[in-house]
Amino acid sequence: SSSIKRAGLLDLTILKTCYLKHLHFELFLPKHKKISFLKVTHGCNSILQQIPDVSPTGKYTTLLPLLIILVISGIKEIVEDYVSLLLLNAPNPTALGVNVGDIVKATDGQFLPADVVLISSSQPQATCYVATSNLDGETNLKIRQALLETAEIQTEKQLSSLSGKIECEGPNCHFNNFIGTLYLNGKSPVSIGPDQVLLRGTQLKNTDWIFGIVVYTGFETKFMQNAVQSPLKRSRVEKVTNVQILVLFLMLLVMALVSCVGAAFWNGTYGENTWYIGKKDHTSPSFWFDILMFIILYHNLIPISLLVTLEIVKSIQAMFINWDEDMHYERNDVYAMARTSSLNEELGQVKYLFSDKTGTLTCNIMTFKKCTIAGIIYGDRPCPITESSEFSDPKLLENFEEDHPTKEYIKEFLFLLSVCHTVVPERDGNNISYQASSPDEAALVKGAKKLGFVFTARTPYSVTIEAVSSTLCAFQGLFHPCCCKWHYFATQQMIDQNCQDLGALLGKENDLALIIDGKTLKHALHFEVKKSFLNLALSCRAVLCCRLSPLQKAEIVDLVKSHVRAITLAIGDGANDVGMIQTAHVGVGISGNEGMQATNNSDYAIAQFSHLEKLLLVHGAWSYFRVTKCVLYCFYKNVVLYIIELWFAFVNGFSGQILFERWCISLYNVIFTSLPTITLGIFEQCCSQESLLRYPQLYTISQTGDIFNIKVLWIQCINAFVHSFILFWLPTKMLKHGNSFIVSNICQRACYSVSMMFFFLQFSHLAIWGSILIWLVFFTVYSFFWPTIPISPEMTGQVSLTAAGKWALQSS
């Protein structure tokens, strides 16, 4: 069988023909999810609670809430991954495997499944046309031409007699480069360049068939060499929160250690007189027993409900994006779509924006509307910018036909419009359509066609046009838009002065724009100079990168992402933008004219670039404020309640007893305080939509991240620490001769009330009073469970005791 040697030699002795069907794009599976530290800690605690005589809160008070959270999170992830899988797999054609050395035949409209060297084609002079939008995002057709030594091979019988080898460079990511040599038996070696190579992902157009030899397959193709591995994306808020949860866990261990020391001191001082506690003798292994007991007692300090709360909140935020009528493109009936909800808050912190140009930043619609010939302006009439609004001014043809003094200028102008370009004509019967490298080129050629200079055919050595006199004119030679240039001259003194002024601006923030092409960027990204290039780029107001490969786009994004502490966003509409969309912190795809690869690999999809404004300024800012307030609120309400157990340890001899009933503790986050948290995450608004759009400067509030960071988070925790101190010691001292259950109920109710007042919203009344009502109903019903339902006998009669305690407190 044919194979490629280590030296880069391709054996063509044994040949076979594969008739192509479709290109198989790799299946992009949903991203793997990391297991949350919260789930791990609470899972471990659930296991510890099963150890006999260790848990002061029972065996299942952690397991049940954890199962609820895991089920909700699992359902949410399954739904998101299922939707992503449908979107990614639906347009993927059937796979077709080929090997290096195979000869393949492709017909018009088919995709190439590998990198092949063109042998021959159905076109004269062995040329063919290919669409490369999957590679470079350009919608124009490219011309490829086979070598003269193989151009005469037209049948499979001729192919069977072909024998030789190809020596070529190793696999690389450069689309426009290829170095190889064809050695045919009995003939002189012939060099192979990029004009003879058809890359994987290109589509054959306007050509009946081609034969080609496979040189790269699979991940060695240039298409796959430009692919980047899709990273697991997590928001900055999530990263900060995860680190602080770890710190909170360390704080929990410190609290458990302090409590163990307190227990040892208490037992050493009062142990002989505390016979009523009924604790066993404290030997050396009892220290580890106490450590486990206090870890279980304080473990709710870590807010497990934060996970499910954020899952629900972010999912609803994503729905708001999907339902936004302002981001509905009615012409194609396309809505914005949040393909993930985990990065909503990241939209509110974007500092660097990386955008594709053609089809993304521009609508890719160009029309020939005006022109100036010999100082005369033609087409000077306003009309809407659409594909159908073309140049319309009969005065131009009148001057051309009536021997106007500018007739020769008009003729030269129209002649140049029709021949100085890289457009490729496509014939469908008598109709001619044009494929161009840019929409402006197509617009100029169409404009010349309407004015009587019709471009009809192109070969590698000539172009053909039909002029107004209906005579067919063929012009030999290669024409290019650069054949005519507006020339600028400057004195050496002016150049020197401009260079000095430019040098003074570089390295510091300025209003300059840096322009660099792909070939130069290849050197600028070398290890030795890329940091200097980055500093230069960051000092400029804008950076324009021309003719980049998909991998270079991803490398530019990664350079900024890796060296600058700022959120990056990449937006594009073509398959060549997938790399940078996946590399950026946030990737946005546009449903444009270049397929669905960009949107299928993005985090958010929109129909128009203009929709990005509301996505960032409104949805991004709102999501950031909502998520960060949710996190702060969850930390606050957990610390304010569960630190009370530490204060209670000082009055119960560090015995591990709990102040609150175990299920009241367990359901505190999952039920009793869940509604206010979710309401906060759904309806909180820092500013109105109108204000955010009218004053874009407001975006800097969320962009800088000053309202949520480690300092803000721990100020909130210290605030909760002080509140918990007041909420425990004030009722305890006021009711020091009363029933401990009354103190417990008053402390718990006070905690609920204080937690509810953490925020105030227009929609919060229902959540606050509803949560208080849920607690009161639960407390009342729960007090009558025993003995009908054999749980929590200590809660029996608590309603009457609490009422009596409140009456006694009012009387005193």
C-alpha positions, 0 to 999 in steps of 0.5 A: 500500500502507498505510504509516506516515508520519514524523509517526506517521500511519497510512493506512487507505484500503487494507485487507486481512485476514490470518488469523493462524496463530502468533506467530513468536518471533525465532530466537536464534542461538548467541552468536558466539565471540571468537578466543582470543589464545592461538590467534592467537599460536600460529597466527602462530608456526606460520607463522613456523616455515615460514620457512627456517633460522629455527625451532630447533624444526622446522616442525611442532612448533607446528602439530600441537598447535595442530591438535589443540586446534582440533579438540577446541575445534571439536567442543565448540563445535559440540555445544554450539551444536547442542544450543542450536539444537535447544532454541531452534528447536523451540518456535518457530512459523511466521513470518507477516509483516504490515505497518503498516495491515493489518487482521488477524483472530485466533481463540481461542488464536492469538498476535498477530504485531504490535501492533494496535488492537482494532476489534471482537470476537465478545464482547458490548460488543466485549471480548476476553481476552488472556494476557500471560505472554510480556510480563509473566510474569503468567498471568492474563487481561487484558480489552481493549475496542474503541472504540464507534465500531468495535464494530459492525463484524462482517463483512469487508464492513463492514471494506472500507468503513472509511476513515481514519487513526490518529495515534499515539506513536512506538515505545517499550518501555512496555507499559501506555502508549499514546497515539493518536487514531483519525480515521474519515472523517465522524466525530469523532476518538476517543482510543485508550488501552492498553485498546484495544491488543493487543500482539505476543506476547499470546494471544487467550483465551475469545474466538472472534475479533477484528479489529484494525489493525496499528500497530507491526511487527517491531522497533518492537513493544513486545515487541521494544523490550523485547528486549536484545541477548544479550552475549558472556559470559566469566567473570572468571577467563577475563578475568584469564587472558587479560590475564596471557597478554598480559603473558606474551607481553610477557615472551616478547618481553623474553626474546627481546630480552635473548637477542638482546643476549646473542647480539650481545655473545657474537658480538662477544666470542667470534665469531672463536673459535666456528668450530665453531658454523657461524653466518653473519656477523652483519650488521644484518639478522641482529638481526631474524633472531635476534628471530624465532628466539628468539620461536619458541624461547620461544613455548611459554612461553604455555600453549596447552594451557590452552585444550583443558584448560579445554574438557575440564574445563568440559565434564565439570563441566557433565555433573556438573551435568546428572547431579546427582540432587539437582537432579532434579525427579521430579514432572516428570522434569526435570534441571538443565541446563548450557546452556553450560560456559564460565561454570561458575566464575562460579557460585562468585563470585555476589554479587548475585542478581536473581530474578523472584517469581511462579513463580520465588521462589514455586511459584505454588501458593496454597490457601485454608486458613484464615480468621478471621471475627469472631474465630473461626478456621476451617480450623485443621487442618494439611495438606500444601501442594498444589494439591488441599489446600483449605479443609475445616471444616464448622463455618463452613457450620454457623454460617452455616446455623444462625443463629449470631450471626456469620452476617452476618459470615460472609455479608459475608466470603464475599460479599467473597471472591467479588466483590472481585478481578480474576479472569476466569472461563473456562467449559468446558461446566458447568465454571468455571475461573479466570484470576487476576493472582496465585495468591492471588486465584485461591485466595480465589475458589476458596475462596468457590466451595467454600463456596457463593458461586460467581463465574460471569461478569464484564463491564467494568461488573458481576460475577455470582455464584451464592449458596448459595440458588441464586439468581442475583445480579448486582452493578453496579459495579466491585469491587476488592480494595482496596475494603476496607482494614486503616487505620493511623494515626500521630501526626506526632511518630512519623512525624518520628522514623521519618523521622529514623531512616530518614535516619540509616540510608540511605547506609550498610549497613543491614537495610532493604528498598527497595521501588520500582515500575516507574513510579517506577523510570523516573525513578530510572534517569535519568542524573542520579540513577541513581548515587544510586539505585544507592548507595541500593539497595546500602546496603539488605539487599534491593530489591523492584521491582514491576510492571517491564517486561522492559526495566526488569528488564534495566536494573536488572541492567545498572546493578549490573553496570556500576558494581559489581565483582561477579558478578550472577546473574538467575533467572526462569521467563517470557519477560519475564525473558529480558532480565535473564537475558541481561544478567546475568553468569550467567542461570538459567532455571526450567522453570515454568508460563510457557513455555520462553523463559526456559530457552531463553535461559539459561546454566543451567536448573533445575526449582525455585528451591531447586536454586539452592542446590546449583548455587551453593554446591557446583557453583559453588564446586567449579568455581571452585576446579578451574578456577583451580587448572588455570590456575595449574598450566598457568602453573606447568608452562610457566614451569618448563620453558620458562624453562630454555631461557633459562638454557641460552642463557647456556651455548650462546652465545645460539646459539638451540640447544635443550636438549630434543628438539623433539618432547619440547617440543611434546608436553610439554603435550598429552600428558605433563602433560595427565592431571594437569591434567585430573584436577585440574580434575575431582576437586579439592574445596575442601570436601565437599558436606556442609560447603559446604551446612552452612556457607554462609559457605564460599562467600565464599572463592570469592566474594571471588576472593582465591584467584585474582587477578593477585597469586596468578598471578604469585607462582606464576610467580615460584615456577616461575621459581625452580624452573626456575633450580634444575632447570637449574643444579643438574644442569648444575654436577653434570655439567659434564663429562658429556654434554649429552644426559644433562643435557637428559634429567635436567633434563626428567625433573626438570621432569616430576616437579616439575610432577606434585607440584604437587597431590595428590588421591585420584584423582591417583596414576593421573594422576601415575604414568600420565604418568610411565610415558607419558613413560618409554615414549615416551622409550624407544621414541623413542630407537630411531626412527632410522634406521627412522623418519627423525626425530630422529637425535640421540635415538639411544641416549639410553636407554643414555646416560641410564642410564650418566649416572645410574650415574656420578652415583650412583658419584660 
